[in-house]
């Protein structure tokens, strides 16, 4: 009995010490969270006043490149501070909860191991019981209140950091936009290609023309299908592979082209124009409502969307002359919210690029509305997927595979990827995803004989069967607020990256693995593109680099005065990369950097260009341009 008594006393002492240590730990964490909250409200942790002063100095001296670089570095520090403080707040909340739980368990074990109390009178026992009940009640209320206050402070701290980070980032972005005039570089003659392109997109059989009635003037316009005389530049199309189809390769049906892979299967693309003088600008028209989505093309028609807090519209232009053929208004959709969600100015209400299957056009907006209209502008179906819980605004673009409209719908409340029927809008399949909010767009590619939808979002890159939605593989390798989509090499290697994370080359399969990883040049907006074994990475702050896709070795790097939001497109053996000032940087997709030209649009732009029939189509801040020889 003596030994048992000693053991019980020892256990009691141990649990008591654990309870004391855990309690003190919880109190310290609680105080740290409280102090952190007070500091954030008293002092701006991201120093927006300093950035504002730098911006004012830049406005006075717009040609001061050193000052511009200083603002970029300050913007990077702002973002790093945000993510560091975000991690500290979350970690503090979790540690506090853990400390409270350990304290409660230790106290419970301590009291459970106490010796049986001595006998007391009935009246004394009632008083003791009453006292204990009151004590437990107030301790419970006080402890619960302390937990609630700490969690509330953690939440408010996190929210306040987010608001301040957004403000600071927007100021820095505005600063980097104010750049000096860009000198137009005269084009150089293209070198004769040493290797002939292996695959060729053959002519389609002639199709009967179909009259299209212009709603404004009731004129009958003859519908013409494009002559397909284009060759695939560097992307090899394996025999027997049905995606992308020849029709898709002859057009430009989605954001970043067929399958969203950043490749245009067009030839004879112009390399010189000048927006100021109108040189090689075939036409220019103003778009009714501004938005950040990019043009898509099928046949002689070009499609865009525009939206603000009260209006949502889809536009169809004659790509030959810029005439607006029709406008489809998006309204009266069942389940659509009465008020549009709040979005940041650099995302807007229509950041998602439309897509088409050659028969219908599909568009999605920041309030969750999805609509399908035919090539005459008549609505075929429309539905609301639920308002995306997204603190910048929904921006993932749409893709079509056969009879399926693929939607990446990663937001806070319910992340998922789904396929809707192109004919009816009915849900064909939907797969839940354990990821955070993503602004990247899906990519569809042929890998290992199967057609896969590949998505990037914190914390993983994942692949799904496009026909069933079944998850094929997944690899945790990416963090942060993911904006860039993936790139897929000819051998099936998947490349993914995000700012403050890393660039990873992934070998897909049942057990995917990282082939190599790099950390120096990362993107938060533009997506990568691959040509053979040349992987092109573009950063938003103006750096462009090329990696050896096989080994991860850095081949070359190039710095530009202006940053990039548009994604690079591979066309006719060259990379077409539009900077935020509207200058198109055209260079060889090769092991060494070789500039072809740098023509200026004369208008700022953050949108990715589209290509068709030897022409380049660019959406600027206000206008839509057609560039041709």
C-alpha positions, -999 to +999 in steps of 0.1 A: +000+000+000+029+023+008+043+019-027+010+025-043+005+056-022+040+069-032+033+062-068+000+080-066+017+110-050+044+110-077+018+109-105-001+137-088+030+158-087+038+151-123+003+160-135+004+191-113+036+203-129+023+196-164-008+216-157+013+245-143+037+245-173+009+242-198-011+269-181+018+293-181+025+284-218-011+291-227-011+324-209+022+336-226+008+326-261-024+345-253-005+376-243+017+374-275-014+372-297-029+402-278+003+422-281+006+413-318-030+426-324-023+458-305+009+464-325-008+459-359-035+484-350-010+509-338+018+505-364+013+495-400+035+464-403+039+467-441+048+504-441+024+516-467+034+552-459+070+545-470+058+529-503+035+559-509+065+583-504+085+562-529+056+563-554+055+601-551+092+604-558+088+581-588+060+603-602+084+633-600+112+612-616+096+586-639+129+577-654+146+567-621+151+530-627+169+526-594+139+540-575+116+517-595+137+487-584+136+499-548+097+499-550+098+464-564+120+452-535+097+469-510+068+451-526+085+418-521+092+427-485+056+436-480+045+401-493+071+383-472+060+402-441+024+393-448+030+356-452+053+355-421+028+373-399+000+352-412+019+320-403+027+334-368-010+343-361-022+309-372+005+290-353-002+311-322-039+302-323-031+265-327-005+265-299-029+283-275-056+257-281-031+229-276-019+245-243-055+248-230-062+212-239-031+199-222-038+220-191-074+207-189-062+171-192-035+175-166-058+191-141-083+163-146-057+137-140-044+155-110-078+157-092-086+122-102-056+109-084-061+127-052-066+108-020-101+103-007-109+133+014-115+129+052-151+124+063-170+156+071-204+164+084-234+165+060-237+203+062-200+208+056-201+184+026-230+204+011-210+236+015-180+220-001-200+207-030-217+240-036-183+258-034-168+234-060-198+238-083-195+276-082-157+274-087-160+251-116-186+272-131-166+305-130-134+288-140-151+273-170-168+305-180-135+325-175-115+299-194-140+297-223-141+334-225-103+336-226-102+311-254-129+329-274-111+363-270-078+349-281-093+332-312-112+364-320-080+384-318-062+359-340-090+361-366-090+400-365-052+401-367-053+378-398-080+398-414-062+431-407-030+418-422-048+407-453-064+441-458-031+459-453-012+436-476-038+441-504-035+479-500+003+478-501+005+454-530-019+475-550+002+506-543+033+489-554+017+475-586+005+510-594+040+523-590+056+497-613+030+505-640+043+541-642+072+534-666+088+556-692+083+554-730+096+522-745+118+525-776+105+502-804+132+478-816+133+473-853+128+437-862+156+414-874+153+388-900+143+355-888+168+327-892+160+298-914+149+268-892+174+239-892+147+214-883+115+209-902+083+208-881+072+172-879+035+174-876+012+194-899-024+204-894-041+194-927-069+212-945-103+206-933-129+197-959-149+227-970-180+233-950-211+249-964-215+285-954-241+295-929-257+329-929-255+349-897-278+378-892-264+410-877-289+421-851-281+458-855-285+462-893-301+429-903-274+424-928-266+389-939-230+381-933-215+350-949-200+326-923-165+315-934-145+287-919-108+294-919-084+278-943-062+256-922-026+259-935-009+260-902+018+238-888+024+228-852+055+248-842+073+226-817+046+207-798+045+172-811+011+156-816+013+119-810-005+098-835-038+085-823-042+114-798-075+131-801-068+161-779-064+188-788-083+182-820-073+196-854-101+221-852-089+234-819-054+237-832-066+256-862-083+281-838-076+296-804-105+284-783-094+291-747-071+310-724-036+301-735-049+283-765-060+247-770-060+228-737-047+259-719-011+249-726+003+282-740+008+270-776-006+285-808-005+262-838-004+291-863+023+303-888+034+335-904+028+355-872+038+392-875+068+403-854+065+441-859+038+467-853+035+502-838+003+513-821+012+550-821+016+552-858-008+524-867+018+504-885+005+468-890-026+476-868-054+463-890-081+475-867-088+488-832-121+490-814-132+500-779-146+472-757-178+483-739-170+470-703-134+466-691-123+432-678-091+412-675-100+382-696-083+374-729-097+370-764-106+335-778-112+328-815-131+303-836-134+308-873-141+344-881-154+352-847-136+365-816-151+364-782-146+384-750-166+391-718-170+422-697-185+429-663-188+453-634-208+452-601-241+455-620-236+443-656-222+411-671-219+407-709-204+384-736-192+400-768-187+386-803-166+404-829-159+398-866-122+392-863-116+404-898-128+439-894-135+444-857-172+449-860-192+440-829-217+414-842-237+409-809-237+414-772-253+388-749-264+402-716-261+378-686-292+384-664-321+368-648-302+336-638-319+315-611-298+315-579-277+345-590-271+368-560-288+402-560-254+419-551-221+410-567-193+399-543-165+424-535-134+420-557-101+438-559-095+462-588-068+441-603-091+411-606-125+425-614-158+408-621-148+390-653-113+377-649-122+342-663-115+339-700-144+324-720-141+292-741-158+277-771-163+243-787-171+258-822-208+258-815-214+275-782-195+301-762-192+296-724-185+324-699-182+326-661-182+356-638-172+365-602-207+360-588-207+323-599-229+328-630-221+304-659-237+309-693-237+293-727-247+312-758-247+301-795-227+318-822-257+341-829-257+354-793-288+334-782-287+319-747-288+281-746-285+276-708-274+295-677-269+286-640-253+299-608-227+277-591-229+296-559-210+328-550-172+320-548-157+328-514-127+344-528-109+375-513-096+388-547-123+375-570-127+343-591-104+341-620-100+305-631-108+302-668-129+275-685-120+246-708-140+223-731-133+186-736-158+170-761-192+174-744-178+186-711-172+221-697-144+219-671-146+243-642-119+247-615-139+260-585-114+263-557-127+287-531-128+289-493-162+272-487-159+242-510-130+236-533-139+213-563-134+206-599-164+197-621-176+190-656-209+205-669-227+193-700-220+217-728-255+211-742-275+215-710-253+228-682-261+197-661-234+185-638-217+154-653-193+149-624-179+168-595-148+160-573-141+176-540-106+189-534-087+194-501-070+226-512-071+264-505-083+292-528-067+291-562-066+316-591-049+292-615-067+278-645-070+241-655-049+225-682-059+195-702-032+172-716-025+137-729-002+119-705+005+082-707-023+076-731-050+092-709-065+127-711-060+145-678-072+177-662-043+191-642-048+217-615-025+237-591-036+249-557-020+251-522-009+225-512-007+202-543-007+197-580-033+171-589-046+153-620-081+140-627-096+118-654-114+142-677-142+117-684-150+107-648-134+132-624-115+104-607-083+116-591-053+100-609-024+114-589-016+141-565+017+156-551+020+181-522+046+205-536+032+240-538+021+267-513+007+302-511-019+320-532-014+301-564-020+320-597+000+304-624-013+273-642+010+243-650+029+235-682+032+200-696+062+188-716+062+165-746+072+136-723+044+143-698+065+161-672+044+186-654+059+219-643+043+240-615+054+270-595+043+299-573+059+329-557+075+322-523+072+285-530+093+268-557+094+256-593+090+219-595+093+194-623+069+164-616+070+129-630+033+120-630+019+086-623+004+065-594+034+075-573+044+110-586+078+123-578+097+156-580+124+153-606+141+186-598+133+219-579+144+255-582+138+286-560+154+316-577+128+328-602+091+323-594+058+337-607+027+348-589+006+355-621+021+345-655+020+308-663+051+290-677+054+276-713+077+248-726+092+243-761+111+210-764+135+210-734+133+248-730+111+259-700+103+296-700+094+312-667+081+348-664+079+368-632+055+397-625+084+420-616+101+418-651+125+388-650+123+361-677+144+330-675+149+297-694+156+264-677+167+231-691+134+211-686+153+179-681+179+189-655+166+222-640+198+240-651+194+277-657+202+285-693+196+322-695+180+351-678+167+385-690+155+416-671+129+440-685+119+474-674+082+465-671+066+436-653+043+409-667+008+397-659+001+382-693+013+346-699+038+338-727+025+320-758+046+298-781+038+306-817+058+299-849+089+290-830+089+322-810+077+333-776+053+362-776+053+379-742+032+410-735+044+433-707+022+456-686+031+486-707+018+469-738+052+460-753+053+426-769+087+410-763+093+384-791+122+361-787+134+327-798+123+296-778+159+284-777+188+276-754+202+312-758+182+344-756+177+359-790+154+389-793+134+391-825+115+424-818+097+445-792+068+462-808+047+486-787+009+486-786+006+521-773-018+510-746-013+491-713-024+455-711-024+426-686-041+402-710-027+372-729-028+375-767-047+352-791-035+341-826-054+332-858-046+332-895-013+351-893-027+377-870-023+386-833-053+398-812-046+418-781-070+432-755-057+464-740-071+484-711-098+499-732-094+486-768-092+454-788-065+453-814-059+432-845-022+430-856-013+417-891+011+421-920 
